[in-house]
Amino acid sequence: MKPRNAEQTLADGSADAKFASALGGCAEGVETSIDLPIETRVGRITEIELSLRETMRAGPFDLQTHQRYFRQLPALWEIELGGAEPHRDSADGPVRVAVWNVERLRHVGAIGSVLAHHQPDVILLSEVDNGMARSGNRHCLAELAGRLGHSFAYGVEFIELDLGDQNEILTSPGEQNLLGFHGNALTSALRLHRPFMVRLEAGGGWFGPARGQQRIGGRMAIGAQIEIAGIWVTFVSVHLESNSSPIQRKAQVSHLLDVAERYDGAAPLLIGGDFNTSTVDRTQDRDVEFRRTEFTADPKRLLDVEAHEPLFRELADRGFDWSATNVPGRPTERAQPGQPMRPLGKIDWIFTRGLRAVAPEIVPALDPNGAYISDHDCLLVTVEPPG
């Protein structure tokens, strides 16, 4: 179904029609179904005027309003390409892959130093800011790619309608987001082919003020193909919803795999990112109960999560392996300075199909002086197609 133009759409809803031109609507011929890979590539994601962001932040916050904006905002359906010219068109042998939730990428210099030390060929990132006051209103990814000499593909997960979460709002009084983009990315020293994006959900759970962070959009994945030893290999960076249940996380994984099959069902595939495998239903406030009951009964539950998260069975049934790509028994979360101590979980993962994987590693999210730079550690692994 082709999207209607913005004037038609806004006329059917409560948004002020004077913002129709700012809303824009997706380009002619762009399919806005979340059931298909999105392949609209641009040099710069379409900006959203501050006046429209303020209108969206003021409400109403019903599902219909969110879906109207969700379908019509071009920024949610574009892939920004940029960075350096690739060092190599392809790889003859194994490639080193980094997977990292970089918590806004506000510590871009320190994160760049850690990555430069390990020299991954491919980097899958989540929680990447572009034009957010909390991270200096910088294009953090462009800065990181410049430091590493990588090209990049970037997609918007959420358009942030305020300064961030409750702590970020308190620490940034009077500031204003330049763009309000927050998303996932893939960077590489190798040439990226056919970049694509997968929108995982459109429920609008973050749209209103109920969760303390107003944003429009939904979780997503972004990927591309790289030629390794004459074979096209698909790499995907993913971020699953945190405010979700194990069944909902499984459904998002199933949806991602369905769309990836439509993109290229024959290519070897690596999927890495923040899967939020907390083992509990985060749509309910169960943290205190969990610590008192489930965690007390099974202290390893947050590290040995497979039995509690049906997404692992879904991946296994579709031919994926994770035994060779992840370090067992170690958390990937990192405690935030100044925050109450809590049990840390294994929520970041790398899954592969049709690839040989060796040397998995967890790199602490600390700068050379031992200072905190993200609430997730970095995962590393080396992969190649089987000979």
Helices and strands as residue ranges (DSSP letters): H 6-11, G 17-19, H 20-23, E 41-42, H 50-58, H 63-72, G 74-77, E 79-83, E 95-104, H 108-118, E 122-130, G 133-135, H 140-148, E 151-160, H 166-171, E 181-188, E 193-199, E 215-217, E 220-228, E 231-239, H 246-264, E 269-274, H 287-292, H 294-297, G 306-308, H 311-317, E 348-353, E 356-363, E 378-384
